[in-house]
């Protein structure tokens, strides 16, 4: 039997014309775009892996002594004059008073408000910022922050150290992070941490969509139990406390940084 001719492989033309290689490491927000543009040379791929690894190592070192965190998601575009800004600020205060570190995406808007509230009551306020062409500057109410080149690294850091998630009104980024949390819990990738949505009216279309998915059989009815939707911040705090401190037996311990690793609390 004659050998079959080799199947031709279509090799895509390099798409780096839109982003020069040098710009991927110097232009804010270009790292993800460069990585996702398709195949690069093997050396460039290794360089990207190395950069992501540096992000992970830096993030792990930065957050190792952060303490149990509650991550608060929300729009970067809702500034101080928006009705949800003082609500986010109050949430930051209340989460801190429960004894948690307030973690956000480190940006402006409702993230800033939550970090600001935490600092106002002497709580710990940290952020996992991301390089973007816009909305990228860390807000001024962070005790410490880390800036990631890649979205997937930032997501890991936001979820790895958190025992609860609060979603305030926001856009696609907030929705992405909220759905990521629900998916990780639903699939057992992380434990059944509480997820609170603040803003009953704002989240009504999202809840309606989830119920439609239940009706279609795409989502189990019990998956809706993962969510607490409320406008009552007292109720939100009771829910978080009952399903974190009570469920996981959290307690405060004195951190012991290793001086020879350059660690600090």
Secondary structure, DSSP 4 states (H G I P E B T S, - for coil): -PPPPPPP-PPPPP-TTSS-HHHHHHSTTHHHHHHTTS---HHHHHHHHHHHHHHHHHHHHHHTTS-SEEEEE--SS--TTSHHHHHHHHHHHHHHHTTPEEEE-S-STHHHHHHHHHHHTT--EEEEEE--SSS-SPPTT-SEEEEESSHHHHHHHHHHTEEEEEE-S--HHHHHHHHHHHHHHHTTSS---EEEEE-HHHHHHHHHHHHHHHHHTSS-GGGGGGEEEES-HHHHHHHHHHHHHHHH----------GGGT---
